[in-house]
Amino acid sequence: MGVDPGTNMLGYGIIEVSGNSVGVVTLGVLKLGNYSDQYIKLQKIFERILGLIDEYHPDCFAIEAPFFGKNVQSMLKLGRAQGVCMAAAVYRQVPVYEYSPRRVKQSITGSGSASKEQVSGMLHNLVRFEKEKYSLDATDALAVALCHHFSSDKDYLSPGKKKVSRKQSSWETFLRDHPDRIR
């Protein structure tokens, strides 16, 4: 499962991997622009992410890390949205992975400075879906999921296996590899 966090528009995408085949299970957006209360937005984000996890049972949860911009208030809101998403995944014991926007773009298009439209176009070539039907927030989330797949050991997402990639870093991996740091 991949998520592109936001407080007005949150994108999500879930892929299924079978052998060398990757397919889109679902993708979409959670529209939050009608809510003025930031805490209600966070509640809606938590509920939707939890609902998606309960419905689709993803093996892992990949999220785009916030980029550092000039507007501190926007960064704070985005960080809260990301934290709520991560909390929902952790609550359901789904391993969480973060990827920078640059890394996501590079894994999909080969260029870390690609536009959202270029990412969407390349995704359409990689995994077929009705491109015109989905917003760029949804395709960004799909890109995060695919980025994780491309970055992981190939059998990480195979049915019935719970192997965590040695190539990726997560809190679960850190704690497993550093038991002496747990108190």
N, C-alpha and C positions, 0 to 999 in steps of 0.2 A: 504494500500500500504506500502510495506517495501523497504528500500534502504540500501545497503551496499556501502557507498561512497568510491570513489577512483579517482585518477587523471589519471591512466593508464587503469583501468578497474573498471567500476561502475556496481554493480549488482542491479537489481530491481525485485520485485515479488509482484503480486497482488492476493489477495485471495477473495473469496466470501463466506459469511456465510449465511446459510439458516437453521434456527432451530439449531439442533446439528450437522449439516453437514457443513464441510469446504472443499472447492474445490479451485483448482488453476485456476485462470483466465488467467494469463500470467506470465512468468518470462523470464529474459534474462540479457544480459550485453550490456553496451555501451563501445566499445573499443576506447580508446583515445591515444594509443601508437604511432600512426602515426603523431600526432600533437606535434611539439616541443615548440610552444608558449603556455605558461601556461594560458594566458588570452583567447585564442581560446578554450582551453580545458574547461574552466569555462563556456564560452558561449555555447558550445556543451552540457554540462551537464544541464545547465538551460533550453535550448531548448528541450532536450529529456524529462526531468522531467515534464516540462510544457505540452508537447505533450501527455505524458502518463496520466497526470491528466485530460486533456481535452478529451481524448479518453475514459477513464474508469470511471471518476467521483468518485474517492474514497471518503469514508466518513472521513477517517483519514490518516495521513502520519506518519509512524514510521521509524526512522533512527537510525543506529548504531552510538553511540557516539565514537569519536576517543579515542584510548587508548594512554597513555602517554609512548612514547618510548624514546630512547636516541638521535635519529636524529631529531634535531629541525627543519631542513628544510623540512623533510618528514611530520612532524606533522603540520607545517604551510600549506603545500600544501593540506593535507588531511582536515584540518580545513576549508580551503577555499572551497573545494569541498562540504563539508557538509553544509557550510553556503549558497552556491548557491542552493543546493537542498532544503534547508529549505525556502529560499527566494521564490522559485518557488511555494512551497506549500502555504506559507503565501499570496503570490500574488493572488492565487486562493481561498483564505479563507478556506483552509483545515487545521484543527487542527494538530499540530505537536507534536510528542512524541519522546523522545530519550531513548535509552536503551544501557547500557554498553555491550560490547562483552561477558563478563562473565555472565550477566543476560540472554542474548539471548541464549547462550549455555545451561545454567542451565534450562531454561524453556522448551527447546526442548529435551535435553538428560538426564536431572537430574544432570549433572555435569558441573560446570562452567569452567572446564579445558578440556572439550572435544575437539577433533580435528575437523577440517572442514569436514573431511571425515565421522566422527561419526555423526555430525550434519546432513549432507546430507543423510546418511543412515537412520537415525531416521525420517527425514522428508518424505522420500520415504515410510516409514511404516505408517506415519500419514495421508498424503495426496498423493495419487498416481500421479506420473508423471514419464516420461522417464528419470530416473536419469542419464544415460549415455549421454544424449543429452545436458545437461546443465553444465556449469562450477561451481566451488565452490563459485564464487562471486555471481552468480545467486541464488544458494541455500542458501547462507548466507543472502541474501536479503529476500528470502521467510521465513527464520527463524525469521527475525526481524518482519515481518508482523504477523506471527503466535505467536510470543512472545507477541505482543501487544494484539492480540485476547485473549490469555490465561490470560493476566493481566487485561483485561477490564471486565466491567459488561457484562453479556451475551447478553443483549439486545442493547448494544451500536451500533452494526453493523446491527441490524435488519432493513429491508427496511422501509423507511418512518420516521424513528426516528432519532433525532439529539441529543440524550442524551450523555453527556460527563461523563465518569466514575469518581466517587468520589475517586476511588483507585489510579488514575493516576494523575500526575502533568503535566500541560501544562501552557503556558503563558495565554491562554484563561481562564483557570480555576483560575489561580492566580489573574488575573484582576477582574474576577467575584467575587471572594471571598474577595478581598481587594480593594474595590472601593475608600477607603480613601488614597490609595497610588498613585492614578492617579492624575496628575496635568495638 
